[in-house]
């Protein structure tokens, strides 16, 4: 799930830090399924839902192509061990957050 602009004004677990209506709806949907999930943070990369982080203002919309490629490589490196035992990955994220993650995830044998 990608990060969003609306954040609490203080550090909090990632699952609670992002506070837009859309993020809250997506979080509730995923948590009802009891599926493991992470936040795709423009600043921090792959963030476990319960990891506490401080609010920040960076967005993938301000990153150039090479920055997004490097970000995706870091995210995939952190994500790859989490993929073991799973058959698919579901994104709740814009194209900018997914664009360089889809191919390596598919090459790892997972459905998107």
PDB file as gemmi writes it, atoms N, CA and C in Angstrom:
CRYST1    1.000    1.000    1.000  90.00  90.00  90.00 P 1                      
ATOM      1  N   UNK A   1       0.861  -1.157   0.000  1.00  0.00           N  
ATOM      2  CA  UNK A   1       0.000   0.000   0.000  1.00  0.00           C  
ATOM      3  C   UNK A   1       0.913   1.226   0.000  1.00  0.00           C  
ATOM      4  N   UNK A   2       0.625   2.176  -0.874  1.00  0.00           N  
ATOM      5  CA  UNK A   2       1.505   3.339  -0.931  1.00  0.00           C  
ATOM      6  C   UNK A   2       1.163   4.349   0.158  1.00  0.00           C  
ATOM      7  N   UNK A   3       2.174   5.127   0.498  1.00  0.00           N  
ATOM      8  CA  UNK A   3       1.972   6.204   1.450  1.00  0.00           C  
ATOM      9  C   UNK A   3       1.047   7.250   0.837  1.00  0.00           C  
ATOM     10  N   UNK A   4       0.550   8.132   1.674  1.00  0.00           N  
ATOM     11  CA  UNK A   4      -0.329   9.215   1.221  1.00  0.00           C  
ATOM     12  C   UNK A   4       0.127  10.519   1.853  1.00  0.00           C  
ATOM     13  N   UNK A   5      -0.369  11.605   1.338  1.00  0.00           N  
ATOM     14  CA  UNK A   5       0.016  12.933   1.825  1.00  0.00           C  
ATOM     15  C   UNK A   5      -0.476  13.196   3.245  1.00  0.00           C  
ATOM     16  N   UNK A   6      -1.699  12.776   3.556  1.00  0.00           N  
ATOM     17  CA  UNK A   6      -2.287  13.053   4.879  1.00  0.00           C  
ATOM     18  C   UNK A   6      -1.644  12.167   5.944  1.00  0.00           C  
ATOM     19  N   UNK A   7      -0.981  12.828   6.891  1.00  0.00           N  
ATOM     20  CA  UNK A   7      -0.297  12.109   7.963  1.00  0.00           C  
ATOM     21  C   UNK A   7      -0.591  12.770   9.305  1.00  0.00           C  
ATOM     22  N   UNK A   8      -0.479  11.993  10.347  1.00  0.00           N  
ATOM     23  CA  UNK A   8      -0.568  12.564  11.688  1.00  0.00           C  
ATOM     24  C   UNK A   8       0.600  13.533  11.878  1.00  0.00           C  
ATOM     25  N   UNK A   9       0.502  14.477  12.801  1.00  0.00           N  
ATOM     26  CA  UNK A   9       1.587  15.442  12.996  1.00  0.00           C  
ATOM     27  C   UNK A   9       2.704  14.941  13.916  1.00  0.00           C  
ATOM     28  N   UNK A  10       2.675  13.664  14.279  1.00  0.00           N  
ATOM     29  CA  UNK A  10       3.666  13.111  15.208  1.00  0.00           C  
ATOM     30  C   UNK A  10       4.001  11.674  14.793  1.00  0.00           C  
ATOM     31  N   UNK A  11       5.128  11.140  15.257  1.00  0.00           N  
ATOM     32  CA  UNK A  11       5.476   9.760  14.912  1.00  0.00           C  
ATOM     33  C   UNK A  11       4.391   8.781  15.371  1.00  0.00           C  
ATOM     34  N   UNK A  12       4.222   7.730  14.567  1.00  0.00           N  
ATOM     35  CA  UNK A  12       3.226   6.699  14.871  1.00  0.00           C  
ATOM     36  C   UNK A  12       3.561   5.464  14.046  1.00  0.00           C  
ATOM     37  N   UNK A  13       2.983   4.308  14.414  1.00  0.00           N  
ATOM     38  CA  UNK A  13       3.148   3.144  13.544  1.00  0.00           C  
ATOM     39  C   UNK A  13       2.632   3.481  12.141  1.00  0.00           C  
ATOM     40  N   UNK A  14       3.293   2.975  11.121  1.00  0.00           N  
ATOM     41  CA  UNK A  14       2.934   3.305   9.741  1.00  0.00           C  
ATOM     42  C   UNK A  14       1.458   3.056   9.467  1.00  0.00           C  
ATOM     43  N   UNK A  15       0.884   2.017  10.013  1.00  0.00           N  
ATOM     44  CA  UNK A  15      -0.526   1.694   9.761  1.00  0.00           C  
ATOM     45  C   UNK A  15      -1.460   2.799  10.248  1.00  0.00           C  
ATOM     46  N   UNK A  16      -0.979   3.609  11.189  1.00  0.00           N  
ATOM     47  CA  UNK A  16      -1.795   4.697  11.745  1.00  0.00           C  
ATOM     48  C   UNK A  16      -1.327   6.082  11.310  1.00  0.00           C  
ATOM     49  N   UNK A  17      -0.056   6.198  10.924  1.00  0.00           N  
ATOM     50  CA  UNK A  17       0.498   7.505  10.557  1.00  0.00           C  
ATOM     51  C   UNK A  17      -0.246   8.122   9.378  1.00  0.00           C  
ATOM     52  N   UNK A  18      -0.514   7.306   8.371  1.00  0.00           N  
ATOM     53  CA  UNK A  18      -1.200   7.785   7.167  1.00  0.00           C  
ATOM     54  C   UNK A  18      -2.692   7.787   7.469  1.00  0.00           C  
ATOM     55  N   UNK A  19      -3.318   8.933   7.319  1.00  0.00           N  
ATOM     56  CA  UNK A  19      -4.675   9.062   7.864  1.00  0.00           C  
ATOM     57  C   UNK A  19      -5.719   9.563   6.864  1.00  0.00           C  
ATOM     58  N   UNK A  20      -5.466   9.416   5.582  1.00  0.00           N  
ATOM     59  CA  UNK A  20      -6.503   9.808   4.617  1.00  0.00           C  
ATOM     60  C   UNK A  20      -7.636   8.788   4.650  1.00  0.00           C  
ATOM     61  N   UNK A  21      -8.798   9.193   4.168  1.00  0.00           N  
ATOM     62  CA  UNK A  21      -9.938   8.271   4.104  1.00  0.00           C  
ATOM     63  C   UNK A  21      -9.605   7.065   3.237  1.00  0.00           C  
ATOM     64  N   UNK A  22      -8.968   7.293   2.087  1.00  0.00           N  
ATOM     65  CA  UNK A  22      -8.630   6.196   1.187  1.00  0.00           C  
ATOM     66  C   UNK A  22      -7.668   5.218   1.853  1.00  0.00           C  
ATOM     67  N   UNK A  23      -6.622   5.724   2.487  1.00  0.00           N  
ATOM     68  CA  UNK A  23      -5.662   4.849   3.145  1.00  0.00           C  
ATOM     69  C   UNK A  23      -6.353   4.037   4.234  1.00  0.00           C  
ATOM     70  N   UNK A  24      -7.193   4.685   5.020  1.00  0.00           N  
ATOM     71  CA  UNK A  24      -7.905   3.996   6.096  1.00  0.00           C  
ATOM     72  C   UNK A  24      -8.788   2.879   5.539  1.00  0.00           C  
ATOM     73  N   UNK A  25      -9.468   3.137   4.445  1.00  0.00           N  
ATOM     74  CA  UNK A  25     -10.309   2.096   3.822  1.00  0.00           C  
ATOM     75  C   UNK A  25      -9.461   0.940   3.309  1.00  0.00           C  
ATOM     76  N   UNK A  26      -8.340   1.244   2.662  1.00  0.00           N  
ATOM     77  CA  UNK A  26      -7.462   0.189   2.165  1.00  0.00           C  
ATOM     78  C   UNK A  26      -6.891  -0.620   3.328  1.00  0.00           C  
ATOM     79  N   UNK A  27      -6.444   0.070   4.378  1.00  0.00           N  
ATOM     80  CA  UNK A  27      -5.898  -0.616   5.551  1.00  0.00           C  
ATOM     81  C   UNK A  27      -6.928  -1.554   6.154  1.00  0.00           C  
ATOM     82  N   UNK A  28      -8.155  -1.079   6.309  1.00  0.00           N  
ATOM     83  CA  UNK A  28      -9.207  -1.913   6.893  1.00  0.00           C  
ATOM     84  C   UNK A  28      -9.475  -3.142   6.032  1.00  0.00           C  
ATOM     85  N   UNK A  29      -9.492  -2.969   4.727  1.00  0.00           N  
ATOM     86  CA  UNK A  29      -9.714  -4.084   3.809  1.00  0.00           C  
ATOM     87  C   UNK A  29      -8.632  -5.148   3.971  1.00  0.00           C  
ATOM     88  N   UNK A  30      -7.384  -4.717   4.012  1.00  0.00           N  
ATOM     89  CA  UNK A  30      -6.264  -5.652   4.128  1.00  0.00           C  
ATOM     90  C   UNK A  30      -6.256  -6.316   5.509  1.00  0.00           C  
ATOM     91  N   UNK A  31      -6.497  -5.546   6.546  1.00  0.00           N  
ATOM     92  CA  UNK A  31      -6.436  -6.116   7.890  1.00  0.00           C  
ATOM     93  C   UNK A  31      -7.567  -7.105   8.155  1.00  0.00           C  
ATOM     94  N   UNK A  32      -8.728  -6.914   7.552  1.00  0.00           N  
ATOM     95  CA  UNK A  32      -9.820  -7.879   7.675  1.00  0.00           C  
ATOM     96  C   UNK A  32      -9.405  -9.221   7.069  1.00  0.00           C  
ATOM     97  N   UNK A  33      -8.602  -9.170   6.005  1.00  0.00           N  
ATOM     98  CA  UNK A  33      -8.130 -10.389   5.345  1.00  0.00           C  
ATOM     99  C   UNK A  33      -7.015 -11.078   6.135  1.00  0.00           C  
ATOM    100  N   UNK A  34      -6.493 -10.388   7.129  1.00  0.00           N  
ATOM    101  CA  UNK A  34      -5.375 -10.879   7.943  1.00  0.00           C  
ATOM    102  C   UNK A  34      -4.139 -11.198   7.081  1.00  0.00           C  
ATOM    103  N   UNK A  35      -3.999 -10.437   6.030  1.00  0.00           N  
ATOM    104  CA  UNK A  35      -2.856 -10.604   5.131  1.00  0.00           C  
ATOM    105  C   UNK A  35      -1.682  -9.769   5.634  1.00  0.00           C  
ATOM    106  N   UNK A  36      -0.464 -10.262   5.451  1.00  0.00           N  
ATOM    107  CA  UNK A  36       0.687  -9.415   5.796  1.00  0.00           C  
ATOM    108  C   UNK A  36       0.736  -8.236   4.821  1.00  0.00           C  
ATOM    109  N   UNK A  37       1.113  -7.066   5.322  1.00  0.00           N  
ATOM    110  CA  UNK A  37       1.158  -5.906   4.433  1.00  0.00           C  
ATOM    111  C   UNK A  37       2.207  -4.910   4.881  1.00  0.00           C  
ATOM    112  N   UNK A  38       2.579  -4.067   3.922  1.00  0.00           N  
ATOM    113  CA  UNK A  38       3.624  -3.076   4.130  1.00  0.00           C  
ATOM    114  C   UNK A  38       3.189  -1.764   3.481  1.00  0.00           C  
ATOM    115  N   UNK A  39       3.816  -0.707   3.917  1.00  0.00           N  
ATOM    116  CA  UNK A  39       3.617   0.595   3.283  1.00  0.00           C  
ATOM    117  C   UNK A  39       4.794   0.837   2.351  1.00  0.00           C  
ATOM    118  N   UNK A  40       4.500   1.311   1.157  1.00  0.00           N  
ATOM    119  CA  UNK A  40       5.525   1.751   0.223  1.00  0.00           C  
ATOM    120  C   UNK A  40       5.725   3.240   0.464  1.00  0.00           C  
ATOM    121  N   UNK A  41       6.771   3.561   1.188  1.00  0.00           N  
ATOM    122  CA  UNK A  41       7.048   4.939   1.567  1.00  0.00           C  
ATOM    123  C   UNK A  41       8.085   5.551   0.640  1.00  0.00           C  
ATOM    124  N   UNK A  42       7.776   6.721   0.109  1.00  0.00           N  
ATOM    125  CA  UNK A  42       8.724   7.407  -0.766  1.00  0.00           C  
ATOM    126  C   UNK A  42      10.040   7.688  -0.032  1.00  0.00           C  
ATOM    127  N   UNK A  43       9.986   7.932   1.253  1.00  0.00           N  
ATOM    128  CA  UNK A  43      11.185   8.235   2.032  1.00  0.00           C  
ATOM    129  C   UNK A  43      11.856   6.983   2.582  1.00  0.00           C  
ATOM    130  N   UNK A  44      11.081   6.099   3.166  1.00  0.00           N  
ATOM    131  CA  UNK A  44      11.641   4.961   3.902  1.00  0.00           C  
ATOM    132  C   UNK A  44      11.685   3.653   3.120  1.00  0.00           C  
ATOM    133  N   UNK A  45      11.064   3.586   1.959  1.00  0.00           N  
ATOM    134  CA  UNK A  45      11.028   2.340   1.201  1.00  0.00           C  
ATOM    135  C   UNK A  45       9.925   1.426   1.709  1.00  0.00           C  
ATOM    136  N   UNK A  46      10.261   0.162   1.953  1.00  0.00           N  
ATOM    137  CA  UNK A  46       9.293  -0.817   2.437  1.00  0.00           C  
ATOM    138  C   UNK A  46       9.202  -0.710   3.957  1.00  0.00           C  
ATOM    139  N   UNK A  47       8.020  -0.384   4.463  1.00  0.00           N  
ATOM    140  CA  UNK A  47       7.846  -0.161   5.903  1.00  0.00           C  
ATOM    141  C   UNK A  47       6.824  -1.157   6.448  1.00  0.00           C  
ATOM    142  N   UNK A  48       7.225  -1.985   7.414  1.00  0.00           N  
ATOM    143  CA  UNK A  48       6.241  -2.850   8.064  1.00  0.00           C  
ATOM    144  C   UNK A  48       5.136  -2.001   8.693  1.00  0.00           C  
ATOM    145  N   UNK A  49       3.925  -2.509   8.644  1.00  0.00           N  
ATOM    146  CA  UNK A  49       2.766  -1.740   9.108  1.00  0.00           C  
ATOM    147  C   UNK A  49       2.901  -1.245  10.544  1.00  0.00           C  
ATOM    148  N   UNK A  50       3.556  -2.011  11.393  1.00  0.00           N  
ATOM    149  CA  UNK A  50       3.660  -1.613  12.801  1.00  0.00           C  
ATOM    150  C   UNK A  50       4.937  -0.843  13.136  1.00  0.00           C  
ATOM    151  N   UNK A  51       5.780  -0.581  12.142  1.00  0.00           N  
ATOM    152  CA  UNK A  51       7.006   0.190  12.397  1.00  0.00           C  
ATOM    153  C   UNK A  51       6.670   1.656  12.609  1.00  0.00           C  
ATOM    154  N   UNK A  52       7.174   2.228  13.693  1.00  0.00           N  
ATOM    155  CA  UNK A  52       6.922   3.640  13.963  1.00  0.00           C  
ATOM    156  C   UNK A  52       7.844   4.508  13.111  1.00  0.00           C  
ATOM    157  N   UNK A  53       7.232   5.491  12.466  1.00  0.00           N  
ATOM    158  CA  UNK A  53       7.991   6.464  11.676  1.00  0.00           C  
ATOM    159  C   UNK A  53       7.400   7.854  11.913  1.00  0.00           C  
ATOM    160  N   UNK A  54       8.208   8.855  11.629  1.00  0.00           N  
ATOM    161  CA  UNK A  54       7.774  10.246  11.791  1.00  0.00           C  
ATOM    162  C   UNK A  54       7.160  10.742  10.479  1.00  0.00           C  
ATOM    163  N   UNK A  55       6.295  11.729  10.557  1.00  0.00           N  
ATOM    164  CA  UNK A  55       5.729  12.299   9.332  1.00  0.00           C  
ATOM    165  C   UNK A  55       6.822  12.934   8.469  1.00  0.00           C  
ATOM    166  N   UNK A  56       6.579  12.973   7.173  1.00  0.00           N  
ATOM    167  CA  UNK A  56       7.536  13.521   6.215  1.00  0.00           C  
ATOM    168  C   UNK A  56       6.761  14.026   5.005  1.00  0.00           C  
ATOM    169  N   UNK A  57       7.435  14.729   4.100  1.00  0.00           N  
ATOM    170  CA  UNK A  57       6.728  15.348   2.975  1.00  0.00           C  
ATOM    171  C   UNK A  57       7.135  14.806   1.607  1.00  0.00           C  
ATOM    172  N   UNK A  58       8.068  13.861   1.529  1.00  0.00           N  
ATOM    173  CA  UNK A  58       8.523  13.361   0.230  1.00  0.00           C  
ATOM    174  C   UNK A  58       7.452  12.526  -0.451  1.00  0.00           C  
ATOM    175  N   UNK A  59       7.343  12.645  -1.771  1.00  0.00           N  
ATOM    176  CA  UNK A  59       6.422  11.845  -2.576  1.00  0.00           C  
ATOM    177  C   UNK A  59       7.153  11.334  -3.811  1.00  0.00           C  
ATOM    178  N   UNK A  60       6.704  10.214  -4.338  1.00  0.00           N  
ATOM    179  CA  UNK A  60       7.334   9.688  -5.562  1.00  0.00           C  
ATOM    180  C   UNK A  60       7.111  10.624  -6.746  1.00  0.00           C  
ATOM    181  N   UNK A  61       6.123  11.488  -6.655  1.00  0.00           N  
ATOM    182  CA  UNK A  61       5.835  12.425  -7.750  1.00  0.00           C  
ATOM    183  C   UNK A  61       6.957  13.433  -7.972  1.00  0.00           C  
ATOM    184  N   UNK A  62       7.803  13.637  -6.965  1.00  0.00           N  
ATOM    185  CA  UNK A  62       8.906  14.581  -7.103  1.00  0.00           C  
ATOM    186  C   UNK A  62      10.219  13.888  -7.448  1.00  0.00           C  
ATOM    187  N   UNK A  63      10.198  12.568  -7.562  1.00  0.00           N  
ATOM    188  CA  UNK A  63      11.411  11.801  -7.862  1.00  0.00           C  
ATOM    189  C   UNK A  63      11.552  11.617  -9.375  1.00  0.00           C  
ATOM    190  N   UNK A  64      12.780  11.683  -9.842  1.00  0.00           N  
ATOM    191  CA  UNK A  64      13.053  11.396 -11.248  1.00  0.00           C  
ATOM    192  C   UNK A  64      13.042   9.893 -11.498  1.00  0.00           C  
ATOM    193  N   UNK A  65      13.143   9.509 -12.748  1.00  0.00           N  
ATOM    194  CA  UNK A  65      13.080   8.094 -13.130  1.00  0.00           C  
ATOM    195  C   UNK A  65      14.181   7.288 -12.451  1.00  0.00           C  
ATOM    196  N   UNK A  66      15.412   7.780 -12.489  1.00  0.00           N  
ATOM    197  CA  UNK A  66      16.517   7.019 -11.885  1.00  0.00           C  
ATOM    198  C   UNK A  66      16.350   6.894 -10.370  1.00  0.00           C  
ATOM    199  N   UNK A  67      15.854   7.945  -9.737  1.00  0.00           N  
ATOM    200  CA  UNK A  67      15.573   7.863  -8.293  1.00  0.00           C  
ATOM    201  C   UNK A  67      14.518   6.809  -8.000  1.00  0.00           C  
ATOM    202  N   UNK A  68      13.473   6.744  -8.831  1.00  0.00           N  
ATOM    203  CA  UNK A  68      12.410   5.758  -8.637  1.00  0.00           C  
ATOM    204  C   UNK A  68      12.919   4.342  -8.895  1.00  0.00           C  
ATOM    205  N   UNK A  69      13.800   4.186  -9.869  1.00  0.00           N  
ATOM    206  CA  UNK A  69      14.398   2.867 -10.126  1.00  0.00           C  
ATOM    207  C   UNK A  69      15.213   2.412  -8.910  1.00  0.00           C  
ATOM    208  N   UNK A  70      16.033   3.308  -8.380  1.00  0.00           N  
ATOM    209  CA  UNK A  70      16.857   2.975  -7.212  1.00  0.00           C  
ATOM    210  C   UNK A  70      15.978   2.678  -6.000  1.00  0.00           C  
ATOM    211  N   UNK A  71      14.924   3.466  -5.816  1.00  0.00           N  
ATOM    212  CA  UNK A  71      13.978   3.240  -4.715  1.00  0.00           C  
ATOM    213  C   UNK A  71      13.342   1.858  -4.852  1.00  0.00           C  
ATOM    214  N   UNK A  72      12.889   1.512  -6.057  1.00  0.00           N  
ATOM    215  CA  UNK A  72      12.246   0.216  -6.284  1.00  0.00           C  
ATOM    216  C   UNK A  72      13.218  -0.932  -6.034  1.00  0.00           C  
ATOM    217  N   UNK A  73      14.472  -0.760  -6.408  1.00  0.00           N  
ATOM    218  CA  UNK A  73      15.470  -1.811  -6.160  1.00  0.00           C  
ATOM    219  C   UNK A  73      15.639  -2.032  -4.658  1.00  0.00           C  
ATOM    220  N   UNK A  74      15.679  -0.946  -3.878  1.00  0.00           N  
ATOM    221  CA  UNK A  74      15.786  -1.075  -2.410  1.00  0.00           C  
ATOM    222  C   UNK A  74      14.539  -1.734  -1.835  1.00  0.00           C  
ATOM    223  N   UNK A  75      13.372  -1.338  -2.337  1.00  0.00           N  
ATOM    224  CA  UNK A  75      12.119  -1.921  -1.856  1.00  0.00           C  
ATOM    225  C   UNK A  75      12.075  -3.408  -2.176  1.00  0.00           C  
ATOM    226  N   UNK A  76      12.427  -3.790  -3.397  1.00  0.00           N  
ATOM    227  CA  UNK A  76      12.375  -5.203  -3.755  1.00  0.00           C  
ATOM    228  C   UNK A  76      13.364  -6.015  -2.927  1.00  0.00           C  
ATOM    229  N   UNK A  77      14.529  -5.469  -2.674  1.00  0.00           N  
ATOM    230  CA  UNK A  77      15.520  -6.170  -1.842  1.00  0.00           C  
ATOM    231  C   UNK A  77      14.951  -6.453  -0.450  1.00  0.00           C  
ATOM    232  N   UNK A  78      14.220  -5.493   0.109  1.00  0.00           N  
ATOM    233  CA  UNK A  78      13.599  -5.684   1.424  1.00  0.00           C  
ATOM    234  C   UNK A  78      12.375  -6.596   1.341  1.00  0.00           C  
ATOM    235  N   UNK A  79      11.665  -6.542   0.220  1.00  0.00           N  
ATOM    236  CA  UNK A  79      10.443  -7.318   0.051  1.00  0.00           C  
ATOM    237  C   UNK A  79      10.701  -8.782  -0.264  1.00  0.00           C  
ATOM    238  N   UNK A  80      11.753  -9.066  -0.988  1.00  0.00           N  
ATOM    239  CA  UNK A  80      11.995 -10.426  -1.483  1.00  0.00           C  
ATOM    240  C   UNK A  80      11.927 -11.503  -0.397  1.00  0.00           C  
ATOM    241  N   UNK A  81      12.551 -11.319   0.761  1.00  0.00           N  
ATOM    242  CA  UNK A  81      12.434 -12.372   1.785  1.00  0.00           C  
ATOM    243  C   UNK A  81      10.999 -12.557   2.292  1.00  0.00           C  
ATOM    244  N   UNK A  82      10.202 -11.515   2.224  1.00  0.00           N  
ATOM    245  CA  UNK A  82       8.813 -11.565   2.689  1.00  0.00           C  
ATOM    246  C   UNK A  82       7.911 -12.323   1.709  1.00  0.00           C  
ATOM    247  N   UNK A  83       8.376 -12.525   0.489  1.00  0.00           N  
ATOM    248  CA  UNK A  83       7.572 -13.162  -0.546  1.00  0.00           C  
ATOM    249  C   UNK A  83       7.549 -14.683  -0.437  1.00  0.00           C  
ATOM    250  N   UNK A  84       8.487 -15.237   0.298  1.00  0.00           N  
ATOM    251  CA  UNK A  84       8.567 -16.696   0.422  1.00  0.00           C  
ATOM    252  C   UNK A  84       7.252 -17.252   0.969  1.00  0.00           C  
ATOM    253  N   UNK A  85       6.742 -18.262   0.297  1.00  0.00           N  
ATOM    254  CA  UNK A  85       5.508 -18.897   0.726  1.00  0.00           C  
ATOM    255  C   UNK A  85       4.245 -18.224   0.211  1.00  0.00           C  
ATOM    256  N   UNK A  86       4.406 -17.173  -0.561  1.00  0.00           N  
ATOM    257  CA  UNK A  86       3.246 -16.468  -1.114  1.00  0.00           C  
ATOM    258  C   UNK A  86       3.193 -16.674  -2.622  1.00  0.00           C  
ATOM    259  N   UNK A  87       1.984 -16.586  -3.182  1.00  0.00           N  
ATOM    260  CA  UNK A  87       1.788 -16.789  -4.613  1.00  0.00           C  
ATOM    261  C   UNK A  87       1.493 -15.500  -5.359  1.00  0.00           C  
ATOM    262  N   UNK A  88       1.066 -14.460  -4.626  1.00  0.00           N  
ATOM    263  CA  UNK A  88       0.726 -13.213  -5.307  1.00  0.00           C  
ATOM    264  C   UNK A  88       0.976 -12.018  -4.407  1.00  0.00           C  
ATOM    265  N   UNK A  89       1.060 -10.875  -5.070  1.00  0.00           N  
ATOM    266  CA  UNK A  89       1.220  -9.590  -4.400  1.00  0.00           C  
ATOM    267  C   UNK A  89       0.087  -8.701  -4.893  1.00  0.00           C  
ATOM    268  N   UNK A  90      -0.562  -8.032  -3.976  1.00  0.00           N  
ATOM    269  CA  UNK A  90      -1.625  -7.092  -4.325  1.00  0.00           C  
ATOM    270  C   UNK A  90      -1.130  -5.688  -3.974  1.00  0.00           C  
ATOM    271  N   UNK A  91      -1.195  -4.813  -4.944  1.00  0.00           N  
ATOM    272  CA  UNK A  91      -0.801  -3.424  -4.713  1.00  0.00           C  
ATOM    273  C   UNK A  91      -2.032  -2.554  -4.536  1.00  0.00           C  
ATOM    274  N   UNK A  92      -1.977  -1.673  -3.568  1.00  0.00           N  
ATOM    275  CA  UNK A  92      -2.884  -0.541  -3.464  1.00  0.00           C  
ATOM    276  C   UNK A  92      -1.958   0.662  -3.575  1.00  0.00           C  
ATOM    277  N   UNK A  93      -1.576   0.966  -4.808  1.00  0.00           N  
ATOM    278  CA  UNK A  93      -0.561   1.992  -5.029  1.00  0.00           C  
ATOM    279  C   UNK A  93      -0.673   2.514  -6.459  1.00  0.00           C  
ATOM    280  N   UNK A  94      -0.277   3.751  -6.630  1.00  0.00           N  
ATOM    281  CA  UNK A  94      -0.301   4.362  -7.960  1.00  0.00           C  
ATOM    282  C   UNK A  94       0.798   3.763  -8.842  1.00  0.00           C  
ATOM    283  N   UNK A  95       0.720   4.078 -10.115  1.00  0.00           N  
ATOM    284  CA  UNK A  95       1.694   3.597 -11.091  1.00  0.00           C  
ATOM    285  C   UNK A  95       3.117   3.966 -10.696  1.00  0.00           C  
ATOM    286  N   UNK A  96       3.315   5.145 -10.176  1.00  0.00           N  
ATOM    287  CA  UNK A  96       4.669   5.585  -9.804  1.00  0.00           C  
ATOM    288  C   UNK A  96       5.301   4.683  -8.757  1.00  0.00           C  
ATOM    289  N   UNK A  97       4.504   4.153  -7.857  1.00  0.00           N  
ATOM    290  CA  UNK A  97       5.038   3.273  -6.814  1.00  0.00           C  
ATOM    291  C   UNK A  97       5.223   1.845  -7.325  1.00  0.00           C  
ATOM    292  N   UNK A  98       4.447   1.439  -8.322  1.00  0.00           N  
ATOM    293  CA  UNK A  98       4.496   0.064  -8.826  1.00  0.00           C  
ATOM    294  C   UNK A  98       5.438  -0.120 -10.011  1.00  0.00           C  
ATOM    295  N   UNK A  99       5.686   0.935 -10.771  1.00  0.00           N  
ATOM    296  CA  UNK A  99       6.276   0.813 -12.100  1.00  0.00           C  
ATOM    297  C   UNK A  99       7.543  -0.026 -12.185  1.00  0.00           C  
ATOM    298  N   UNK A 100       8.423   0.063 -11.213  1.00  0.00           N  
ATOM    299  CA  UNK A 100       9.674  -0.693 -11.286  1.00  0.00           C  
ATOM    300  C   UNK A 100       9.690  -1.870 -10.308  1.00  0.00           C  
ATOM    301  N   UNK A 101       8.552  -2.177  -9.719  1.00  0.00           N  
ATOM    302  CA  UNK A 101       8.439  -3.333  -8.824  1.00  0.00           C  
ATOM    303  C   UNK A 101       7.756  -4.523  -9.491  1.00  0.00           C  
ATOM    304  N   UNK A 102       6.899  -4.259 -10.458  1.00  0.00           N  
ATOM    305  CA  UNK A 102       6.115  -5.328 -11.080  1.00  0.00           C  
ATOM    306  C   UNK A 102       7.016  -6.395 -11.702  1.00  0.00           C  
ATOM    307  N   UNK A 103       7.954  -5.982 -12.518  1.00  0.00           N  
ATOM    308  CA  UNK A 103       8.794  -6.951 -13.228  1.00  0.00           C  
ATOM    309  C   UNK A 103       9.598  -7.851 -12.288  1.00  0.00           C  
ATOM    310  N   UNK A 104      10.322  -7.318 -11.299  1.00  0.00           N  
ATOM    311  CA  UNK A 104      11.074  -8.232 -10.432  1.00  0.00           C  
ATOM    312  C   UNK A 104      10.167  -9.164  -9.615  1.00  0.00           C  
ATOM    313  N   UNK A 105       8.995  -8.696  -9.254  1.00  0.00           N  
ATOM    314  CA  UNK A 105       8.060  -9.561  -8.514  1.00  0.00           C  
ATOM    315  C   UNK A 105       7.576 -10.688  -9.418  1.00  0.00           C  
ATOM    316  N   UNK A 106       7.250 -10.373 -10.663  1.00  0.00           N  
ATOM    317  CA  UNK A 106       6.832 -11.406 -11.599  1.00  0.00           C  
ATOM    318  C   UNK A 106       7.990 -12.366 -11.895  1.00  0.00           C  
ATOM    319  N   UNK A 107       9.193 -11.870 -12.011  1.00  0.00           N  
ATOM    320  CA  UNK A 107      10.355 -12.728 -12.257  1.00  0.00           C  
ATOM    321  C   UNK A 107      10.616 -13.652 -11.074  1.00  0.00           C  
ATOM    322  N   UNK A 108      10.169 -13.244  -9.886  1.00  0.00           N  
ATOM    323  CA  UNK A 108      10.286 -14.108  -8.703  1.00  0.00           C  
ATOM    324  C   UNK A 108       9.198 -15.175  -8.674  1.00  0.00           C  
ATOM    325  N   UNK A 109       8.317 -15.158  -9.690  1.00  0.00           N  
ATOM    326  CA  UNK A 109       7.298 -16.196  -9.818  1.00  0.00           C  
ATOM    327  C   UNK A 109       5.979 -15.890  -9.155  1.00  0.00           C  
ATOM    328  N   UNK A 110       5.757 -14.646  -8.796  1.00  0.00           N  
ATOM    329  CA  UNK A 110       4.509 -14.284  -8.145  1.00  0.00           C  
ATOM    330  C   UNK A 110       3.554 -13.589  -9.107  1.00  0.00           C  
ATOM    331  N   UNK A 111       2.293 -13.783  -8.845  1.00  0.00           N  
ATOM    332  CA  UNK A 111       1.239 -13.124  -9.617  1.00  0.00           C  
ATOM    333  C   UNK A 111       0.972 -11.763  -8.984  1.00  0.00           C  
ATOM    334  N   UNK A 112       0.652 -10.795  -9.824  1.00  0.00           N  
ATOM    335  CA  UNK A 112       0.312  -9.455  -9.306  1.00  0.00           C  
ATOM    336  C   UNK A 112      -1.139  -9.192  -9.596  1.00  0.00           C  
TER     337      UNK A 112                                                      
END                                                                             
